[in-house]
Amino acid sequence: MTALRVGTRGSPLALRQAELVKARLEALPSTGRVEIVPIRTSGDRLAKVVLADFGGKGLFVKEIEEALLEGRVDLAVHSLKDLPATLPPGLVLAAFPPREDPRDVLLSRAGGGIAGLPTGAVVGTAVGVTGAAVKTTAKGAGMVVGAVVPGGGDKDER
């Protein structure tokens, strides 16, 4: 019997998510063997740059979508936050595993969360909505954040 091929990015987080899906599939009596196929994406090749300057969300899925459409993989596991709003014809979002803890974390030398940041602090984030949330929360606490600077790379590199 041929293996069910699961396409995913090769980052540690993506591989871990794919392993969780693989385990759930293998627990089904009729699934058989499941193989994870790491796929290097444009976003992976541009990991050291500000991705919004090069096309944003689609950079992490283009090659995975192509592998699905060409039949090189049977399904794909990917973070929903990185998917573009429109999928190519022939692809669907078919399943969603239970969500893990979605909270962000702030690491600082000062401690005390956003309220503990000094006025004019510079905060780095790779996610625009996180930067907006930091500014809004700081403003609500009567603080001024000096800048929110974009970062990049996988979570294990930040």
Order of alpha helices (4+ residues) and beta strands (2+ residues): beta-alpha-beta-alpha-alpha-beta-beta-alpha-beta
